Amino acid sequence: MILAIFDFDGTITTKDSFEDFIFYSHGVFKTLWGILVVSPILVLYVLKIMPNWKAKQKVFSYFYKGWEKADFETMAQRYTRERLPTLVRPAALKRLEWHKQEGHRIVIVSASFENYLRPWCESFGFELLATKIDVKDGRLTGQFASKNCFGEEKVNRLKAAYRLNDFKMIYAYGDSAGDRYLAQIAQKFHYRPFHD
């Protein structure tokens, strides 16, 4: 068996899908206003005072806490159908199709949310490990139901989901410093391979 691991944001796509999803679901004015409100959090993150997962969770909470789960899922599915395909790099999709034709097992590992990534992955037959959101009494709590699937957590999730030693070859594709952890488990690690 051969496993092909792909990061999503920046590797398969041309931009960060979480940020794009916020613009899609809130509109430009509300998003820009929200960014202004949460800017102190973003500054702390940039200065490396606040960790990635905590900053992301606070931003997510600002924009989505209290949303009904059904409304969020509907928005996520619309985003998957109407917007997400426009972000995909043709070269990345071509490589994914090559792995699929070769009969390789393909898993997308992403810090973005499974709510809009899962329908996209299922449409191609890809497996998915992504960040899960917490829901209580039918509404989003603003918290994550899993650890943010970023950096070393990607490797942890892969090790928990797959018997990696069973694969005779593992390919991995990423575009950020956090994705370099994938090089620890892959025989062939490709860094920013689809960037022009």
N, CA, C and O of each residue as an XYZ file, in Angstrom:
784
protein
N       0.844     -1.203      0.000
C       0.000      0.000      0.000
C       0.879      1.253      0.000
O       1.965      1.281      0.579
N       0.373      2.275     -0.665
C       1.062      3.567     -0.710
C       0.099      4.646     -0.213
O      -1.070      4.676     -0.596
N       0.606      5.521      0.638
C      -0.202      6.594      1.218
C       0.283      7.946      0.705
O       1.485      8.212      0.678
N      -0.649      8.790      0.302
C      -0.328     10.155     -0.131
C      -1.033     11.136      0.804
O      -2.261     11.159      0.886
N      -0.242     11.942      1.506
C      -0.766     12.899      2.490
C      -0.652     14.309      1.922
O       0.423     14.726      1.492
N      -1.752     15.033      1.924
C      -1.757     16.397      1.409
C      -2.257     17.378      2.469
O      -3.330     17.186      3.040
N      -1.487     18.414      2.726
C      -2.007     19.589      3.413
C      -2.997     20.245      2.457
O      -2.906     20.058      1.243
N      -3.943     21.014      2.997
C      -4.963     21.630      2.129
C      -4.668     23.096      1.837
O      -4.408     23.466      0.692
N      -4.710     23.930      2.872
C      -4.578     25.381      2.679
C      -3.171     25.764      2.236
O      -2.191     25.489      2.929
N      -3.086     26.402      1.072
C      -1.805     26.845      0.571
C      -1.080     25.798     -0.261
O      -0.234     26.133     -1.090
N      -1.410     24.536     -0.040
C      -0.819     23.454     -0.830
C      -1.745     23.106     -1.994
O      -1.360     23.185     -3.161
N      -2.973     22.720     -1.648
C      -3.971     22.436     -2.677
C      -4.645     23.731     -3.137
O      -5.029     23.861     -4.300
N      -4.785     24.680     -2.218
C      -5.482     25.932     -2.542
C      -4.514     27.105     -2.682
O      -3.355     27.030     -2.273
N      -5.014     28.182     -3.265
C      -4.214     29.394     -3.462
C      -4.260     30.321     -2.261
O      -3.470     31.261     -2.175
N      -5.182     30.069     -1.325
C      -5.288     30.916     -0.136
C      -5.856     30.117      1.024
O      -6.277     28.972      0.853
N      -5.867     30.719      2.200
C      -6.382     30.072      3.394
C      -7.903     29.968      3.324
O      -8.590     30.980      3.189
N      -8.424     28.760      3.414
C      -9.863     28.563      3.242
C     -10.671     29.052      4.448
O     -11.823     29.453      4.282
N     -10.101     29.029      5.647
C     -10.837     29.521      6.815
C     -11.109     31.014      6.690
O     -12.231     31.472      6.905
N     -10.081     31.760      6.344
C     -10.262     33.204      6.141
C     -11.268     33.459      5.018
O     -12.127     34.332      5.135
N     -11.159     32.705      3.951
C     -12.062     32.863      2.819
C     -13.492     32.506      3.210
O     -14.442     33.152      2.769
N     -13.640     31.477      4.036
C     -14.969     31.060      4.502
C     -15.620     32.151      5.352
O     -16.829     32.366      5.271
N     -14.822     32.833      6.161
C     -15.366     33.933      6.973
C     -15.928     35.029      6.060
O     -17.042     35.508      6.270
N     -15.153     35.419      5.052
C     -15.634     36.429      4.101
C     -16.902     35.946      3.402
O     -17.841     36.718      3.203
N     -16.924     34.667      3.030
C     -18.066     34.107      2.316
C     -19.320     34.117      3.183
O     -20.406     34.454      2.711
N     -19.168     33.748      4.444
C     -20.335     33.591      5.318
C     -20.794     34.884      5.976
O     -21.940     34.972      6.416
N     -19.921     35.897      6.056
C     -20.281     37.144      6.735
C     -20.331     38.361      5.814
O     -20.906     39.386      6.181
N     -19.744     38.264      4.639
C     -19.670     39.431      3.763
C     -18.458     40.278      4.114
O     -17.865     40.132      5.183
N     -18.104     41.158      3.203
C     -16.876     41.942      3.357
C     -16.926     42.878      4.555
O     -15.986     42.909      5.348
N     -18.011     43.647      4.702
C     -18.059     44.656      5.767
C     -17.993     44.011      7.157
O     -17.182     44.420      7.988
N     -18.832     43.015      7.411
C     -18.849     42.368      8.727
C     -17.522     41.662      9.021
O     -17.065     41.619     10.163
N     -16.917     41.113      7.972
C     -15.631     40.434      8.173
C     -14.538     41.429      8.527
O     -13.770     41.207      9.463
N     -14.464     42.526      7.782
C     -13.439     43.534      8.066
C     -13.629     44.136      9.444
O     -12.654     44.388     10.152
N     -14.882     44.371      9.835
C     -15.165     44.893     11.179
C     -14.721     43.869     12.230
O     -14.122     44.228     13.244
N     -15.020     42.597     11.978
C     -14.627     41.543     12.907
C     -13.121     41.434     13.041
O     -12.601     41.237     14.139
N     -12.414     41.563     11.915
C     -10.953     41.517     11.950
C     -10.408     42.659     12.802
O      -9.431     42.492     13.532
N     -11.052     43.822     12.701
C     -10.646     44.962     13.536
C     -10.854     44.645     15.016
O     -10.003     44.957     15.850
N     -11.986     44.027     15.334
C     -12.301     43.682     16.723
C     -11.294     42.677     17.288
O     -10.845     42.807     18.427
N     -10.950     41.685     16.485
C     -10.041     40.626     16.982
C      -8.574     40.928     16.693
O      -7.709     40.088     16.942
N      -8.289     42.109     16.174
C      -6.907     42.448     15.815
C      -5.911     42.310     16.978
O      -4.771     41.911     16.736
N      -6.285     42.619     18.225
C      -5.319     42.392     19.319
C      -4.891     40.923     19.424
O      -3.740     40.629     19.744
N      -5.822     40.012     19.152
C      -5.509     38.582     19.171
C      -4.530     38.253     18.045
O      -3.572     37.503     18.238
N      -4.781     38.819     16.880
C      -3.924     38.563     15.726
C      -2.510     39.105     15.952
O      -1.526     38.499     15.527
N      -2.426     40.247     16.622
C      -1.114     40.824     16.938
C      -0.344     39.910     17.890
O       0.850     39.673     17.708
N      -1.040     39.400     18.905
C      -0.396     38.483     19.850
C       0.093     37.223     19.151
O       1.150     36.685     19.483
N      -0.692     36.756     18.173
C      -0.281     35.576     17.407
C       0.959     35.872     16.560
O       1.907     35.087     16.545
N       0.947     36.998     15.862
C       2.075     37.374     15.005
C       3.354     37.528     15.831
O       4.442     37.171     15.380
N       3.207     38.065     17.049
C       4.358     38.250     17.929
C       4.756     36.963     18.663
O       5.688     36.949     19.467
N       4.016     35.875     18.360
C       4.279     34.553     18.948
C       4.057     34.523     20.457
O       4.640     33.707     21.171
N       3.198     35.433     20.928
C       2.827     35.434     22.345
C       1.662     34.479     22.583
O       1.573     33.845     23.635
N       0.773     34.381     21.604
C      -0.370     33.472     21.671
C      -0.182     32.358     20.641
O       0.130     32.641     19.485
N      -0.368     31.089     21.043
C      -0.177     29.988     20.095
C      -1.237     29.976     18.999
O      -2.325     30.531     19.153
N      -0.892     29.333     17.895
C      -1.770     29.267     16.730
C      -3.177     28.796     17.073
O      -4.158     29.430     16.684
N      -3.279     27.681     17.802
C      -4.589     27.083     18.067
C      -5.478     28.012     18.883
O      -6.686     28.088     18.658
N      -4.866     28.721     19.837
C      -5.657     29.583     20.714
C      -6.169     30.804     19.961
O      -7.324     31.199     20.123
N      -5.313     31.400     19.140
C      -5.724     32.556     18.335
C      -6.827     32.145     17.366
O      -7.815     32.860     17.200
N      -6.654     31.002     16.735
C      -7.658     30.540     15.775
C      -8.992     30.278     16.457
O     -10.043     30.620     15.915
N      -8.959     29.681     17.626
C     -10.199     29.376     18.335
C     -10.922     30.648     18.746
O     -12.150     30.708     18.682
N     -10.179     31.665     19.166
C     -10.798     32.934     19.555
C     -11.425     33.634     18.347
O     -12.502     34.221     18.454
N     -10.752     33.569     17.210
C     -11.311     34.157     15.989
C     -12.559     33.391     15.575
O     -13.574     33.991     15.223
N     -12.481     32.067     15.616
C     -13.637     31.243     15.271
C     -14.814     31.551     16.193
O     -15.952     31.668     15.737
N     -14.540     31.680     17.480
C     -15.579     31.956     18.451
C     -16.254     33.298     18.174
O     -17.476     33.415     18.265
N     -15.453     34.309     17.837
C     -16.027     35.632     17.556
C     -17.024     35.547     16.402
O     -18.110     36.121     16.472
N     -16.657     34.839     15.353
C     -17.484     34.833     14.151
C     -18.630     33.807     14.177
O     -19.642     33.995     13.502
N     -18.473     32.722     14.957
C     -19.456     31.639     14.824
C     -20.103     31.147     16.117
O     -21.024     30.333     16.057
N     -19.661     31.606     17.266
C     -20.275     31.156     18.515
C     -21.764     31.499     18.512
O     -22.152     32.629     18.214
N     -22.584     30.513     18.846
C     -24.025     30.718     18.907
C     -24.772     30.371     17.629
O     -26.002     30.316     17.627
N     -24.053     30.141     16.557
C     -24.719     29.739     15.309
C     -25.413     28.392     15.509
O     -24.895     27.519     16.205
N     -26.573     28.230     14.904
C     -27.211     26.921     14.900
C     -26.388     25.982     14.007
O     -25.931     26.365     12.930
N     -26.217     24.765     14.477
C     -25.416     23.792     13.732
C     -25.951     23.616     12.312
O     -25.176     23.546     11.358
N     -27.273     23.545     12.175
C     -27.878     23.343     10.853
C     -27.537     24.489      9.910
O     -27.253     24.263      8.733
N     -27.563     25.720     10.421
C     -27.233     26.880      9.590
C     -25.764     26.866      9.185
O     -25.419     27.194      8.050
N     -24.905     26.483     10.121
C     -23.479     26.422      9.830
C     -23.197     25.362      8.771
O     -22.410     25.586      7.850
N     -23.849     24.199      8.909
C     -23.647     23.119      7.946
C     -24.145     23.526      6.555
O     -23.509     23.219      5.547
N     -25.271     24.209      6.513
C     -25.801     24.677      5.231
C     -24.838     25.655      4.576
O     -24.593     25.587      3.372
N     -24.294     26.566      5.378
C     -23.337     27.539      4.870
C     -22.069     26.832      4.386
O     -21.522     27.172      3.337
N     -21.615     25.857      5.152
C     -20.410     25.116      4.791
C     -20.596     24.372      3.469
O     -19.700     24.362      2.625
N     -21.749     23.757      3.297
C     -22.012     23.019      2.058
C     -22.117     23.958      0.859
O     -21.655     23.628     -0.234
N     -22.722     25.123      1.061
C     -22.780     26.112     -0.014
C     -21.382     26.577     -0.394
O     -21.063     26.720     -1.575
N     -20.556     26.810      0.615
C     -19.180     27.240      0.377
C     -18.417     26.175     -0.409
O     -17.690     26.490     -1.351
N     -18.589     24.916     -0.015
C     -17.923     23.818     -0.710
C     -18.329     23.772     -2.180
O     -17.499     23.541     -3.060
N     -19.602     23.993     -2.427
C     -20.129     23.880     -3.782
C     -19.807     25.102     -4.646
O     -19.441     24.966     -5.814
N     -19.946     26.307     -4.057
C     -19.869     27.530     -4.845
C     -18.489     28.187     -4.876
O     -18.115     28.798     -5.877
N     -17.750     28.065     -3.807
C     -16.519     28.847     -3.681
C     -15.237     28.019     -3.669
O     -14.258     28.373     -4.326
N     -15.245     26.934     -2.932
C     -14.009     26.170     -2.718
C     -13.335     25.719     -4.021
O     -12.110     25.794     -4.122
N     -14.089     25.258     -5.013
C     -13.422     24.814     -6.256
C     -12.599     25.904     -6.935
O     -11.642     25.596     -7.647
N     -12.950     27.168     -6.731
C     -12.216     28.267     -7.370
C     -10.855     28.500     -6.731
O     -10.012     29.188     -7.308
N     -10.629     27.940     -5.550
C      -9.361     28.128     -4.841
C      -8.345     27.031     -5.144
O      -7.163     27.173     -4.829
N      -8.796     25.951     -5.747
C      -7.934     24.770     -5.939
C      -6.929     24.999     -7.067
O      -7.280     25.451     -8.157
N      -5.676     24.674     -6.774
C      -4.612     24.785     -7.775
C      -4.743     23.631     -8.779
O      -4.786     22.470     -8.371
N      -4.805     23.928    -10.071
C      -4.910     22.860    -11.078
C      -3.791     21.825    -10.972
O      -4.034     20.630    -11.142
N      -2.569     22.277    -10.693
C      -1.436     21.349    -10.592
C      -1.608     20.392     -9.411
O      -1.238     19.221     -9.494
N      -2.169     20.897     -8.319
C      -2.401     20.053     -7.149
C      -3.471     19.010     -7.450
O      -3.337     17.842     -7.084
N      -4.531     19.445     -8.119
C      -5.605     18.520     -8.461
C      -5.100     17.445     -9.420
O      -5.496     16.283     -9.329
N      -4.242     17.837    -10.320
C      -3.655     16.878    -11.269
C      -2.836     15.826    -10.530
O      -2.899     14.640    -10.855
N      -2.071     16.262     -9.542
C      -1.257     15.320     -8.758
C      -2.144     14.395     -7.921
O      -1.870     13.201     -7.804
N      -3.200     14.949     -7.344
C      -4.147     14.130     -6.588
C      -4.760     13.059     -7.483
O      -4.894     11.901     -7.085
N      -5.128     13.458     -8.683
C      -5.724     12.507     -9.637
C      -4.715     11.418    -10.021
O      -5.088     10.260    -10.210
N      -3.438     11.795    -10.136
C      -2.406     10.798    -10.447
C      -2.324      9.746     -9.353
O      -2.286      8.547     -9.629
N      -2.295     10.213     -8.091
C      -2.247      9.272     -6.972
C      -3.478      8.366     -6.983
O      -3.380      7.165     -6.731
N      -4.621      8.948     -7.274
C      -5.862      8.173     -7.303
C      -5.811      7.106     -8.398
O      -6.201      5.961     -8.168
N      -5.336      7.476     -9.578
C      -5.236      6.534    -10.691
C      -4.244      5.410    -10.398
O      -4.394      4.288    -10.882
N      -3.233      5.731     -9.599
C      -2.235      4.722     -9.224
C      -2.739      3.795     -8.124
O      -2.068      2.829     -7.762
N      -3.915      4.092     -7.598
C      -4.492      3.260     -6.548
C      -3.961      3.562     -5.162
O      -4.112      2.752     -4.247
N      -3.338      4.724     -4.998
C      -2.802      5.108     -3.693
C      -3.917      5.587     -2.770
O      -4.937      6.106     -3.224
N      -3.710      5.409     -1.499
C      -4.659      5.908     -0.498
C      -4.337      7.377     -0.248
O      -3.196      7.717      0.065
N      -5.324      8.241     -0.382
C      -5.101      9.684     -0.282
C      -5.816     10.232      0.943
O      -7.008      9.997      1.141
N      -5.065     10.970      1.764
C      -5.673     11.610      2.937
C      -5.299     13.090      2.957
O      -4.132     13.458      2.817
N      -6.308     13.919      3.132
C      -6.109     15.350      3.303
C      -6.019     15.620      4.797
O      -6.907     15.225      5.553
N      -4.966     16.282      5.222
C      -4.772     16.594      6.649
C      -4.720     18.114      6.785
O      -3.804     18.759      6.276
N      -5.708     18.676      7.473
C      -5.843     20.133      7.458
C      -6.264     20.710      8.799
O      -7.009     20.095      9.562
N      -5.763     21.914      9.061
C      -6.190     22.654     10.246
C      -7.552     23.300     10.027
O      -8.184     23.746     10.985
N      -8.010     23.354      8.786
C      -9.337     23.913      8.516
C     -10.410     22.925      8.961
O     -10.102     21.843      9.460
N     -11.659     23.306      8.777
C     -12.755     22.576      9.406
C     -13.353     21.512      8.502
O     -13.562     21.718      7.306
N     -13.620     20.374      9.112
C     -14.122     19.253      8.327
C     -15.499     19.535      7.733
O     -15.900     18.869      6.778
N     -16.223     20.496      8.270
C     -17.582     20.772      7.803
C     -17.630     21.147      6.329
O     -18.547     20.738      5.616
N     -16.653     21.921      5.864
C     -16.643     22.241      4.441
C     -15.595     21.452      3.655
O     -15.643     21.415      2.426
N     -14.653     20.826      4.355
C     -13.665     20.011      3.649
C     -14.182     18.607      3.340
O     -13.838     18.029      2.309
N     -15.008     18.061      4.234
C     -15.465     16.681      4.025
C     -16.267     16.517      2.732
O     -15.999     15.579      1.982
N     -17.240     17.387      2.439
C     -17.967     17.207      1.170
C     -17.045     17.268     -0.042
O     -17.232     16.526     -1.006
N     -16.045     18.155      0.005
C     -15.098     18.261     -1.110
C     -14.299     16.972     -1.238
O     -14.154     16.436     -2.337
N     -13.780     16.474     -0.120
C     -12.994     15.241     -0.136
C     -13.831     14.052     -0.604
O     -13.368     13.235     -1.400
N     -15.052     13.961     -0.110
C     -15.912     12.836     -0.474
C     -16.230     12.832     -1.964
O     -16.388     11.769     -2.564
N     -16.324     14.011     -2.557
C     -16.643     14.092     -3.988
C     -15.531     13.501     -4.845
O     -15.771     13.097     -5.983
N     -14.312     13.449     -4.305
C     -13.166     12.890     -5.034
C     -12.746     11.515     -4.511
O     -11.918     10.837     -5.120
N     -13.320     11.117     -3.390
C     -12.928      9.844     -2.798
C     -11.689      9.935     -1.933
O     -10.992      8.940     -1.737
N     -11.403     11.141     -1.402
C     -10.251     11.320     -0.522
C     -10.675     11.147      0.935
O     -11.822     11.415      1.291
N      -9.747     10.699      1.765
C      -9.998     10.625      3.209
C      -9.609     11.958      3.847
O      -8.884     12.749      3.243
N     -10.087     12.204      5.058
C      -9.883     13.518      5.680
C      -9.611     13.425      7.170
O     -10.275     12.692      7.903
N      -8.611     14.190      7.598
C      -8.372     14.466      9.011
C      -8.324     15.983      9.130
O      -7.474     16.625      8.513
N      -9.228     16.565      9.918
C      -9.308     18.019     10.005
C      -9.794     18.428     11.390
O     -10.100     17.583     12.231
N      -9.858     19.726     11.610
C     -10.305     20.248     12.902
C     -11.814     20.101     13.038
O     -12.566     20.391     12.108
N     -12.243     19.648     14.209
C     -13.672     19.452     14.479
C     -14.182     20.576     15.384
O     -13.459     21.065     16.253
N     -15.428     20.975     15.168
C     -16.024     22.030     15.989
C     -16.944     21.433     17.052
O     -17.517     20.360     16.865
N     -17.073     22.140     18.158
C     -17.896     21.679     19.272
C     -19.314     22.237     19.151
O     -19.517     23.411     18.842
N     -20.286     21.360     19.403
C     -21.702     21.730     19.322
C     -22.400     21.290     20.605
O     -22.193     20.171     21.075
N     -23.217     22.158     21.163
C     -23.998     21.811     22.355
C     -25.416     22.328     22.175
O     -25.634     23.497     21.856
N     -26.367     21.443     22.385
C     -27.781     21.790     22.226
C     -28.068     22.402     20.861
O     -28.860     23.337     20.741
N     -27.418     21.868     19.843
C     -27.683     22.297     18.480
C     -27.027     23.590     18.059
O     -27.283     24.086     16.962
N     -26.180     24.149     18.919
C     -25.513     25.410     18.586
C     -23.997     25.287     18.758
O     -23.514     24.509     19.581
N     -23.264     26.063     17.973
C     -21.806     26.076     18.071
C     -21.377     26.788     19.348
O     -21.850     27.883     19.651
N     -20.478     26.155     20.090
C     -20.013     26.749     21.354
C     -18.886     27.749     21.129
O     -18.553     28.533     22.017
N     -18.301     27.715     19.936
C     -17.137     28.566     19.668
C     -15.831     27.882     20.011
O     -14.755     28.448     19.818
N     -15.926     26.655     20.524
C     -14.738     25.879     20.873
C     -14.513     24.804     19.814
O     -15.371     24.564     18.965
N     -13.349     24.163     19.877
C     -13.050     23.044     19.000
C     -13.310     21.739     19.741
O     -13.051     21.636     20.940
N     -13.819     20.749     19.026
C     -14.065     19.436     19.619
C     -12.848     18.534     19.486
O     -12.837     17.416     20.002
N     -11.828     19.018     18.795
C     -10.562     18.302     18.658
C      -9.444     19.329     18.772
O      -9.700     20.533     18.768
N      -8.226     18.865     18.872
C      -7.111     19.797     18.795
C      -7.058     20.374     17.383
O      -7.454     19.721     16.418
N      -6.565     21.603     17.278
C      -6.384     22.199     15.960
C      -5.401     21.332     15.176
O      -4.276     21.103     15.622
N      -5.825     20.851     14.009
C      -5.018     19.893     13.247
C      -3.928     20.636     12.474
O      -4.005     20.804     11.257
N      -2.920     21.072     13.214
C      -1.854     21.911     12.671
C      -0.504     21.433     13.196
O      -0.400     20.980     14.336
N       0.529     21.536     12.360
C       1.881     21.210     12.814
C       2.016     19.773     13.274
O       1.633     18.843     12.564
N       2.560     19.596     14.458
C       2.817     18.262     15.000
C       1.522     17.467     15.197
O       1.527     16.238     15.144
N       0.409     18.185     15.426
C      -0.874     17.494     15.618
C      -1.285     16.717     14.375
O      -1.985     15.710     14.479
N      -0.854     17.177     13.192
C      -1.157     16.428     11.969
C      -0.545     15.025     12.040
O      -1.189     14.037     11.687
N       0.687     14.956     12.494
C       1.365     13.660     12.618
C       0.681     12.805     13.678
O       0.502     11.602     13.487
N       0.299     13.421     14.793
C      -0.392     12.686     15.853
C      -1.691     12.073     15.343
O      -2.004     10.919     15.637
N      -2.449     12.867     14.569
C      -3.735     12.392     14.032
C      -3.512     11.265     13.015
O      -4.273     10.298     12.973
N      -2.472     11.400     12.206
C      -2.177     10.357     11.219
C      -1.784      9.054     11.900
O      -2.215      7.977     11.491
N      -0.966      9.157     12.938
C      -0.529      7.956     13.658
C      -1.700      7.282     14.364
O      -1.725      6.059     14.500
N      -2.666      8.077     14.813
C      -3.839      7.521     15.492
C      -4.806      6.863     14.507
O      -5.508      5.914     14.857
N      -4.836      7.368     13.282
C      -5.814      6.880     12.294
C      -5.285      5.765     11.401
O      -6.065      4.974     10.868
N      -3.947      5.695     11.230
C      -3.373      4.741     10.286
C      -2.202      3.980     10.907
O      -1.485      4.500     11.762
N      -2.030      2.748     10.458
C      -0.834      1.986     10.831
C       0.221      2.334      9.782
O       0.326      1.673      8.748
N       0.990      3.365     10.058
C       1.902      3.920      9.049
C       2.957      2.928      8.591
O       3.427      2.995      7.455
N       3.328      2.015      9.465
C       4.344      1.025      9.092
C       3.828      0.029      8.051
O       4.613     -0.688      7.431
N       2.506     -0.011      7.863
C       1.934     -0.920      6.877
C       2.113     -0.426      5.441
O       1.940     -1.188      4.490
N       2.460      0.857      5.293
C       2.612      1.427      3.955
C       4.063      1.297      3.495
O       4.990      1.637      4.230
N       4.245      0.807      2.285
C       5.609      0.644      1.774
C       6.196      1.969      1.299
O       7.413      2.103      1.166
N       5.325      2.950      1.042
C       5.777      4.280      0.639
C       4.767      5.321      1.112
O       3.557      5.127      0.992
N       5.278      6.427      1.649
C       4.418      7.536      2.053
C       4.913      8.809      1.383
O       6.063      9.214      1.557
N       4.035      9.424      0.624
C       4.286     10.741      0.048
C       3.622     11.775      0.951
O       2.588     11.494      1.558
N       4.211     12.974      1.043
C       3.564     14.057      1.779
C       3.821     15.371      1.048
O       4.896     15.596      0.493
N       2.797     16.235      1.065
C       2.860     17.516      0.376
C       2.419     18.613      1.340
O       1.366     18.513      1.969
N       3.247     19.677      1.450
C       2.896     20.783      2.341
C       3.489     22.086      1.856
O       4.261     22.115      0.897
N       3.117     23.176      2.535
C       3.602     24.492      2.079
C       4.043     25.404      3.207
O       4.466     26.531      2.949
N       3.957     24.947      4.460
C       4.304     25.825      5.577
C       5.285     25.138      6.519
O       5.537     23.937      6.418
N       5.829     25.927      7.433
C       6.767     25.364      8.419
C       6.098     24.277      9.244
O       6.739     23.298      9.627
N       4.798     24.452      9.522
C       4.064     23.458     10.293
C       3.963     22.119      9.582
O       3.861     21.072     10.222
N       3.991     22.157      8.245
C       3.884     20.922      7.467
C       5.189     20.133      7.450
O       5.200     18.967      7.055
N       6.274     20.746      7.870
C       7.556     20.044      7.846
C       7.569     18.842      8.803
O       8.414     17.955      8.684
N       6.627     18.825      9.747
C       6.517     17.654     10.625
C       6.173     16.404      9.814
O       6.522     15.289     10.202
N       5.486     16.598      8.683
C       5.114     15.460      7.843
C       6.337     14.760      7.264
O       6.292     13.574      6.935
N       7.425     15.506      7.143
C       8.660     14.917      6.617
C       9.196     13.813      7.533
O       9.971     12.964      7.093
N       8.788     13.823      8.803
C       9.243     12.811      9.753
C       8.691     11.428      9.428
O       9.291     10.412      9.780
N       7.538     11.397      8.749
C       6.881     10.106      8.511
C       6.815      9.749      7.026
O       6.337      8.671      6.673
N       7.290     10.640      6.154
C       7.201     10.408      4.718
C       8.564     10.088      4.120
O       9.572     10.681      4.506
N       8.593      9.159      3.186
C       9.832      8.888      2.453
C      10.058      9.967      1.388
O      11.196     10.300      1.056
N       8.946     10.507      0.858
C       9.039     11.550     -0.150
C       8.191     12.750      0.283
O       6.963     12.730      0.195
N       8.881     13.797      0.753
C       8.185     15.003      1.212
C       8.393     16.113      0.183
O       9.527     16.432     -0.173
N       7.300     16.694     -0.289
C       7.345     17.753     -1.298
C       6.880     19.062     -0.681
O       5.744     19.175     -0.223
N       7.777     20.058     -0.674
C       7.478     21.342     -0.052
C       7.121     22.384     -1.127
O       7.935     22.695     -1.997
N       5.909     22.909     -1.053
C       5.391     23.909     -1.993
C       5.561     23.464     -3.450
O       6.054     24.241     -4.268
N       5.174     22.255     -3.788
C       5.427     21.741     -5.133
C       4.536     22.338     -6.225
O       4.872     22.271     -7.407
N       3.414     22.914     -5.833
C       2.456     23.391     -6.842
C       2.426     24.900     -6.983
O       1.565     25.452     -7.669
N       3.379     25.572     -6.325
C       3.454     27.031     -6.415
C       4.149     27.423     -7.721
O       5.121     26.792     -8.136
N       3.648     28.448     -8.341
C       4.243     28.921     -9.613
C       5.614     29.517     -9.360
O       6.273     29.968    -10.297
